[in-house]
Amino acid sequence: MCRSLAFILNVVLARLLGAEGSSVFYLAFTIVLTSAVLGRVGMENSMVKFIAINIAFDQPSEVLGV
């Protein structure tokens, strides 16, 4: 289902934007996705660490802040 929707989106974008416009869109999309992946590096481990510390010191309001 998801792949068919992605294909339909590709076709619609190609028809609306043309070859040059759709290539610019996909380049920007790739840059955004790559930046998001690089920004998350180590974030999960840090969140687990800070949540565990705040739970150990019985600070539930700080857990919500994480």
Backbone hydrogen bonds, N-H to C=O, Kabsch-Sander energy under -0.5 kcal/mol:
donor,donor_aa,acceptor,acceptor_aa,energy
5,L,1,M,-1.9
6,A,2,C,-2.2
7,F,3,R,-2.2
8,I,4,S,-2.2
9,L,5,L,-2.3
10,N,6,A,-2.3
11,V,7,F,-2.3
12,V,8,I,-2.5
13,L,9,L,-2.7
14,A,10,N,-2.4
15,R,11,V,-2.2
16,L,12,V,-2.6
17,L,13,L,-3.0
18,G,13,L,-0.5
18,G,14,A,-1.3
21,G,17,L,-0.9
22,S,18,G,-2.1
23,S,19,A,-1.7
24,V,20,E,-1.9
25,F,21,G,-2.2
26,Y,22,S,-2.6
27,L,23,S,-2.0
28,A,24,V,-2.4
29,F,25,F,-2.5
30,T,26,Y,-2.1
31,I,27,L,-2.1
32,V,28,A,-2.3
33,L,29,F,-2.4
34,T,30,T,-2.4
35,S,31,I,-2.3
36,A,32,V,-2.2
37,V,33,L,-2.1
38,L,34,T,-2.5
39,G,35,S,-2.1
40,R,36,A,-1.1
40,R,37,V,-0.5
41,V,38,L,-0.7
43,M,40,R,-2.1
44,E,40,R,-0.7
46,S,42,G,-2.0
47,M,43,M,-2.4
48,V,44,E,-2.2
49,K,45,N,-2.2
50,F,46,S,-2.6
51,I,47,M,-2.5
52,A,48,V,-2.3
53,I,49,K,-2.2
54,N,50,F,-2.2
55,I,51,I,-2.2
56,A,52,A,-2.3
57,F,53,I,-1.8
58,D,55,I,-1.4
59,Q,54,N,-2.8
62,E,59,Q,-0.6
63,V,59,Q,-1.2
64,L,60,P,-1.5
65,G,61,S,-1.0
66,V,62,E,-1.1
66,V,63,V,-0.5
